[in-house]
Amino acid sequence: MSQVTSVVEYEDTYTISELDTEETLLEITDTKIFFMEGYIDLSNMTSDITITIYEDIKIHETGEYKTLNKQTVTYDMVSDTPLLRFTSKLVKYGYRIRVVQSGGSPISIPYYFAKFEVG
């Protein structure tokens, strides 16, 4: 049975640079097995904004990312509960979160993710 050998934290705020454009909020690559989980805070959304979030994983060293989860979020969905949780995923080659904001003015999105390295 593998054990967690280290934890690497990713805590920052990403600011959307252009509306209706796919942007990478977070990308982690490695050749060792790890688990990823974390949160995105959408408190800065306003009623005229929609955000689409893609959670991607790369399962082969020379392969491309594939979308595991896609979620379109409106203000009504997060006005009372603005944190989105990304549950633990087993990863070996790459993990990525992409976002697309439509409507409103570009917002800042605080996030916190943890990479649990195993060995």
Sine and cosine of phi, psi and omega as CSV:
sin_phi,cos_phi,sin_psi,cos_psi,sin_omega,cos_omega
0.00,0.00,0.76,-0.65,0.03,-1.00
-0.98,0.22,0.48,-0.88,0.04,-1.00
-0.84,-0.53,0.41,-0.91,0.08,-1.00
-0.93,0.36,0.83,-0.56,-0.02,-1.00
-0.98,-0.18,-0.41,0.91,0.06,-1.00
-0.27,-0.96,0.34,-0.94,0.03,-1.00
-0.81,-0.59,0.80,-0.60,0.06,-1.00
-0.91,-0.41,0.80,-0.60,-0.04,-1.00
-0.98,-0.20,0.61,-0.79,0.04,-1.00
-0.82,-0.57,0.96,-0.28,-0.04,-1.00
-0.76,-0.65,0.86,-0.52,-0.06,-1.00
-0.27,-0.96,-0.04,-1.00,0.12,-0.99
-0.79,-0.62,0.81,-0.58,0.02,-1.00
-0.98,-0.21,0.74,-0.67,0.04,-1.00
-0.95,-0.30,0.81,-0.59,0.05,-1.00
-0.86,0.51,0.73,-0.68,-0.02,-1.00
-0.99,-0.17,-0.44,0.90,-0.02,-1.00
-0.48,-0.88,0.72,-0.69,0.01,-1.00
-0.93,0.36,0.48,-0.88,0.07,-1.00
0.85,0.53,0.48,0.88,0.01,-1.00
-0.77,-0.64,0.72,-0.70,0.03,-1.00
-0.94,0.35,0.80,-0.60,-0.01,-1.00
-0.76,-0.65,0.56,-0.83,0.01,-1.00
-1.00,-0.01,0.91,-0.42,0.03,-1.00
-0.98,0.19,-0.62,0.78,-0.06,-1.00
-0.43,-0.90,0.67,-0.75,0.10,-0.99
-0.58,-0.82,0.78,-0.62,0.02,-1.00
-0.80,-0.60,0.79,-0.61,0.06,-1.00
-0.84,-0.54,0.49,-0.87,-0.01,-1.00
-0.20,-0.98,0.24,-0.97,0.11,-0.99
-0.91,-0.40,0.09,1.00,0.07,-1.00
-0.97,-0.25,0.45,-0.89,0.00,-1.00
-0.94,0.34,0.70,-0.72,0.06,-1.00
-0.50,-0.86,0.26,-0.96,0.10,-1.00
-0.91,-0.41,0.61,-0.79,0.05,-1.00
-0.84,-0.54,0.63,-0.77,0.19,-0.98
-0.39,-0.92,0.34,-0.94,-0.02,-1.00
0.10,-0.99,-0.25,-0.97,-0.10,-1.00
-0.65,-0.76,0.52,-0.85,0.18,-0.98
-0.84,-0.54,0.71,-0.71,-0.02,-1.00
-0.97,-0.24,0.91,-0.41,-0.01,-1.00
-0.97,-0.23,0.49,0.87,0.01,-1.00
-0.87,0.50,-0.42,0.91,-0.06,-1.00
-0.99,0.11,0.01,1.00,0.03,-1.00
-0.93,0.37,0.52,-0.85,0.12,-0.99
-0.87,-0.49,0.15,-0.99,-0.13,-0.99
-0.90,0.43,-0.26,0.96,-0.02,-1.00
-0.99,-0.15,0.21,0.98,-0.07,-1.00
-0.92,-0.38,0.64,-0.77,0.20,-0.98
-0.81,-0.59,0.70,-0.72,0.03,-1.00
-0.82,-0.57,0.76,-0.65,0.11,-0.99
-0.96,-0.27,0.76,-0.65,-0.06,-1.00
-0.87,-0.49,0.75,-0.66,0.03,-1.00
-0.90,-0.43,0.74,-0.67,0.11,-0.99
-0.93,-0.36,0.90,-0.44,-0.12,-0.99
-0.89,-0.45,0.53,-0.85,0.06,-1.00
-0.71,-0.70,0.60,-0.80,0.08,-1.00
-0.96,-0.28,0.86,-0.51,-0.09,-1.00
-0.96,-0.29,0.03,1.00,0.05,-1.00
-0.65,-0.76,0.66,-0.75,-0.09,-1.00
-0.80,0.60,-0.66,0.75,-0.01,-1.00
-0.98,-0.19,0.10,0.99,-0.03,-1.00
-0.99,0.11,0.04,-1.00,0.03,-1.00
-0.99,-0.17,0.31,-0.95,0.10,-1.00
-0.91,0.42,0.58,-0.82,0.11,-0.99
-0.83,-0.55,0.63,-0.78,0.00,-1.00
-0.97,0.23,0.83,-0.56,0.04,-1.00
-1.00,-0.05,-0.68,0.74,0.00,-1.00
-0.67,-0.74,0.60,-0.80,0.09,-1.00
-0.70,-0.71,0.75,-0.66,-0.01,-1.00
-0.64,-0.77,0.77,-0.64,0.10,-0.99
-0.98,-0.19,0.81,-0.58,-0.13,-0.99
-0.89,-0.45,0.74,-0.68,0.10,-1.00
-0.94,-0.35,0.25,-0.97,-0.01,-1.00
-0.84,0.54,-0.68,0.74,-0.02,-1.00
-0.86,0.51,-0.49,0.87,-0.02,-1.00
-0.97,0.26,-0.42,0.91,-0.11,-0.99
-0.84,-0.54,0.03,1.00,-0.06,-1.00
-0.87,0.49,-0.58,0.81,0.02,-1.00
-0.99,-0.11,-0.45,0.89,-0.03,-1.00
-0.72,-0.69,0.99,0.14,-0.16,-0.99
-0.98,0.20,-0.14,0.99,-0.01,-1.00
-1.00,0.04,0.76,-0.65,0.13,-0.99
-0.97,-0.25,0.77,-0.64,-0.02,-1.00
-0.98,-0.21,0.70,-0.72,0.08,-1.00
-0.94,-0.33,0.94,-0.34,-0.08,-1.00
-0.95,0.30,0.27,-0.96,-0.09,-1.00
-0.84,0.55,0.76,-0.65,0.04,-1.00
-0.79,-0.61,0.70,-0.71,0.10,-0.99
-0.98,0.18,0.80,-0.60,-0.08,-1.00
-0.69,-0.72,0.52,-0.85,0.13,-0.99
-0.83,-0.56,-0.68,0.74,-0.14,-0.99
-0.95,-0.31,-0.52,0.86,-0.02,-1.00
-0.14,-0.99,0.57,-0.82,0.04,-1.00
-0.69,-0.73,0.70,-0.71,-0.08,-1.00
-0.55,-0.83,0.61,-0.79,0.14,-0.99
-0.88,-0.47,0.83,-0.55,0.06,-1.00
-0.91,-0.42,0.51,-0.86,0.01,-1.00
-0.70,-0.71,0.52,-0.86,0.12,-0.99
-0.73,-0.69,0.85,-0.52,0.07,-1.00
-0.98,-0.22,0.76,-0.65,0.10,-0.99
-0.88,-0.48,0.68,-0.73,0.04,-1.00
0.99,0.15,0.32,-0.95,0.05,-1.00
0.92,0.40,-0.27,-0.96,0.08,-1.00
-0.98,-0.20,0.49,-0.87,0.01,-1.00
-0.81,0.59,0.69,-0.73,-0.03,-1.00
-0.91,-0.41,0.23,-0.97,0.12,-0.99
-0.99,-0.16,0.63,-0.77,-0.05,-1.00
-0.82,-0.57,0.98,-0.21,0.10,-1.00
-0.93,0.37,0.54,-0.84,0.05,-1.00
-0.54,-0.84,0.36,-0.93,0.11,-0.99
-0.59,-0.80,0.83,-0.56,0.08,-1.00
-0.75,-0.66,0.45,-0.89,0.07,-1.00
-0.79,-0.61,0.69,-0.72,0.06,-1.00
-0.96,-0.29,0.89,-0.45,0.01,-1.00
-0.98,-0.18,0.97,-0.26,0.00,-1.00
-0.99,0.13,0.67,-0.74,-0.03,-1.00
-0.85,-0.53,0.39,-0.92,0.00,-1.00
-0.26,-0.97,0.00,0.00,0.00,0.00
